[in-house]
Amino acid sequence: MAKLLFLAGSARSGSINKKLAQHARDLAEKAGAQATFIDLKDYDMPIYDGDLEDAQGLPENTKKLKALFAEHDGFFIASPEYNSSFSPLLKNTLDWISRPDPDNKDEPPLLAYKGKVAALAAATPGALGGIRGLVPLRMMLGNIAVHVLPQQVAVSNGFSAFDDNGALTNDMQANMMNDLIKAFIETADKLNA
């Protein structure tokens, strides 16, 4: 069964995208996948700077996070929408872990991404559910050799979208999420067969 990583593009405590990523993780576990949730707050990194990278190499948190991505068959991202795009935190994280490790000359390019499958979702307080921010995220991941599922979920009215157990309360959104997680697991299993 697939080994999958779940994260949100927000470090904020109480983030509705963290709730969404944790809910997705719970669904994947119930379906039998090995599912791991991580909080980007635990992987603090400086803003990407080529001079810093040349002088100091990859930050330790970059190495740890890249290893986690490499160990998993795919990743689920719940992405907040910032001005019709995805968050600076998520962009910076994805950029850092795309960098080759100068201490490992045998590392293949895009180790954290190549051949992986990604599932995308978003939650926002507004009516569009973050759908606009998923477009540039999908494009970026596709350009770095990630198989991005065509299905995606956008959760509108995010502050009232979850029950006390962290599950989605809207039947349509819940069904879409179930379908996304099913496709995520099936695709990861097929790519790694």
C-alpha positions as CSV (number, residue, x, y, z in Angstrom):
1,M,0.0,0.0,0.0
2,A,1.1,3.5,-0.7
3,K,3.3,5.6,1.7
4,L,1.9,9.1,1.5
5,L,2.9,12.5,3.0
6,F,0.3,15.1,4.0
7,L,1.1,18.8,4.6
8,A,-0.4,22.3,4.4
9,G,1.1,25.4,2.9
10,S,0.5,27.2,6.2
11,A,2.4,27.3,9.5
12,R,-0.3,29.2,11.3
13,S,-1.8,27.6,14.3
14,G,-5.5,26.9,13.7
15,S,-5.0,26.8,9.9
16,I,-7.9,25.5,8.0
17,N,-5.5,24.0,5.5
18,K,-3.8,22.1,8.3
19,K,-7.2,20.8,9.2
20,L,-7.8,19.8,5.6
21,A,-4.5,18.0,5.4
22,Q,-5.1,16.1,8.6
23,H,-8.6,15.1,7.5
24,A,-7.1,13.8,4.2
25,R,-4.4,11.9,6.2
26,D,-7.2,10.3,8.3
27,L,-9.1,9.3,5.2
28,A,-5.9,7.7,3.7
29,E,-5.2,5.8,6.9
30,K,-8.7,4.4,7.0
31,A,-8.2,3.3,3.4
32,G,-5.1,1.4,4.5
33,A,-2.3,3.7,3.3
34,Q,0.7,4.6,5.3
35,A,-0.1,8.3,5.9
36,T,2.2,10.8,7.6
37,F,1.2,14.4,8.4
38,I,3.9,17.0,8.8
39,D,3.7,20.6,9.9
40,L,5.9,23.0,8.0
41,K,6.3,25.0,11.2
42,D,8.6,22.2,12.3
43,Y,10.9,22.7,9.2
44,D,11.8,26.4,9.4
45,M,14.1,27.5,6.5
46,P,15.5,30.8,5.4
47,I,14.2,32.5,2.3
48,Y,16.0,30.8,-0.6
49,D,19.2,32.6,-1.5
50,G,21.7,31.2,-3.9
51,D,24.6,32.9,-2.1
52,L,23.5,31.4,1.2
53,E,23.3,28.0,-0.5
54,D,26.8,28.4,-2.0
55,A,28.3,29.5,1.3
56,Q,26.5,27.1,3.7
57,G,25.0,24.3,1.6
58,L,21.5,23.1,2.3
59,P,19.9,23.9,5.7
60,E,19.4,20.9,7.9
61,N,15.6,21.2,7.8
62,T,15.8,21.2,4.0
63,K,17.8,17.9,4.1
64,K,15.3,16.4,6.6
65,L,12.2,17.4,4.6
66,K,13.7,16.3,1.3
67,A,14.5,12.9,2.8
68,L,10.8,12.7,3.9
69,F,9.5,13.5,0.5
70,A,12.0,11.0,-1.1
71,E,10.8,8.2,1.3
72,H,7.1,8.6,0.3
73,D,5.4,7.6,-2.9
74,G,3.4,10.9,-3.1
75,F,2.3,13.9,-1.2
76,F,-0.9,15.7,-0.5
77,I,-0.8,19.5,-0.2
78,A,-3.6,21.6,1.3
79,S,-2.7,25.0,0.0
80,P,-4.0,28.4,1.2
81,E,-4.6,31.0,-1.5
82,Y,-2.5,34.1,-1.3
83,N,-3.5,36.7,-3.9
84,S,-4.6,34.1,-6.4
85,S,-1.5,32.0,-5.9
86,F,0.0,29.7,-3.3
87,S,1.8,30.8,-0.1
88,P,5.3,32.1,0.1
89,L,6.0,29.4,2.8
90,L,5.0,26.6,0.4
91,K,7.0,28.1,-2.5
92,N,10.1,28.5,-0.4
93,T,9.8,25.0,0.9
94,L,9.3,23.5,-2.5
95,D,12.2,25.5,-3.9
96,W,14.6,24.5,-1.2
97,I,13.9,20.8,-1.4
98,S,14.3,20.9,-5.2
99,R,18.0,21.8,-4.7
100,P,20.7,19.1,-5.1
101,D,22.7,18.2,-2.0
102,P,26.3,19.2,-2.7
103,D,27.4,16.6,0.0
104,N,25.8,13.8,-2.1
105,K,27.2,13.8,-5.6
106,D,25.2,10.6,-6.5
107,E,21.8,12.2,-5.7
108,P,19.6,12.1,-8.8
109,P,18.0,15.4,-9.9
110,L,14.7,16.4,-8.3
111,L,15.0,13.5,-5.8
112,A,12.0,14.7,-3.8
113,Y,9.7,15.0,-6.8
114,K,10.5,12.9,-9.8
115,G,8.0,10.1,-10.3
116,K,6.0,11.1,-7.3
117,V,2.2,11.7,-7.3
118,A,0.6,14.8,-5.8
119,A,-2.9,15.5,-4.7
120,L,-4.0,19.1,-4.3
121,A,-6.7,20.7,-2.2
122,A,-7.3,24.1,-0.7
123,A,-9.5,25.7,1.9
124,T,-10.3,29.4,2.3
125,P,-12.9,31.4,4.3
126,G,-14.3,32.7,1.0
127,A,-16.7,31.3,-1.6
128,L,-14.1,30.0,-4.1
129,G,-12.3,27.7,-1.7
130,G,-8.8,28.6,-2.9
131,I,-9.2,27.2,-6.4
132,R,-7.3,30.0,-8.1
133,G,-4.1,29.3,-6.0
134,L,-4.1,25.6,-7.1
135,V,-3.5,26.6,-10.8
136,P,0.1,27.9,-10.3
137,L,0.9,25.1,-7.8
138,R,-0.2,22.5,-10.3
139,M,1.9,24.1,-13.0
140,M,5.0,24.3,-10.8
141,L,4.7,20.7,-9.7
142,G,4.1,19.4,-13.2
143,N,7.2,21.2,-14.4
144,I,9.4,19.4,-11.9
145,A,8.3,15.9,-12.9
146,V,5.5,15.3,-10.4
147,H,2.4,13.4,-11.6
148,V,-0.4,15.8,-10.4
149,L,-3.8,14.3,-10.1
150,P,-6.4,16.0,-12.3
151,Q,-8.9,15.9,-9.4
152,Q,-8.7,18.5,-6.7
153,V,-10.8,19.8,-3.9
154,A,-11.6,23.4,-3.0
155,V,-13.3,23.9,0.4
156,S,-15.2,27.2,0.6
157,N,-16.4,28.8,3.9
158,G,-13.4,27.0,5.6
159,F,-14.0,28.3,9.1
160,S,-17.3,26.4,9.3
161,A,-16.4,23.5,7.0
162,F,-15.2,21.0,9.7
163,D,-17.0,19.3,12.5
164,D,-15.5,18.8,16.0
165,N,-13.7,15.7,14.8
166,G,-12.0,17.5,11.9
167,A,-14.2,15.9,9.2
168,L,-15.8,17.9,6.4
169,T,-19.5,18.7,7.1
170,N,-20.6,19.5,3.5
171,D,-21.6,16.2,1.8
172,M,-20.4,17.3,-1.7
173,Q,-17.0,18.4,-0.4
174,A,-16.7,15.2,1.7
175,N,-17.5,13.0,-1.3
176,M,-15.0,14.9,-3.5
177,M,-12.3,14.5,-0.8
178,N,-13.1,10.8,-0.5
179,D,-12.8,10.4,-4.3
180,L,-9.5,12.4,-4.4
181,I,-7.9,10.3,-1.6
182,K,-9.0,7.1,-3.4
183,A,-7.5,8.2,-6.7
184,F,-4.3,9.4,-4.8
185,I,-3.8,6.0,-3.2
186,E,-4.6,4.1,-6.4
187,T,-2.3,6.2,-8.5
188,A,0.6,6.0,-6.0
189,D,0.2,2.2,-5.9
190,K,0.2,1.9,-9.7
191,L,3.3,4.2,-10.1
192,N,5.2,2.2,-7.6
193,A,4.1,-1.3,-8.6
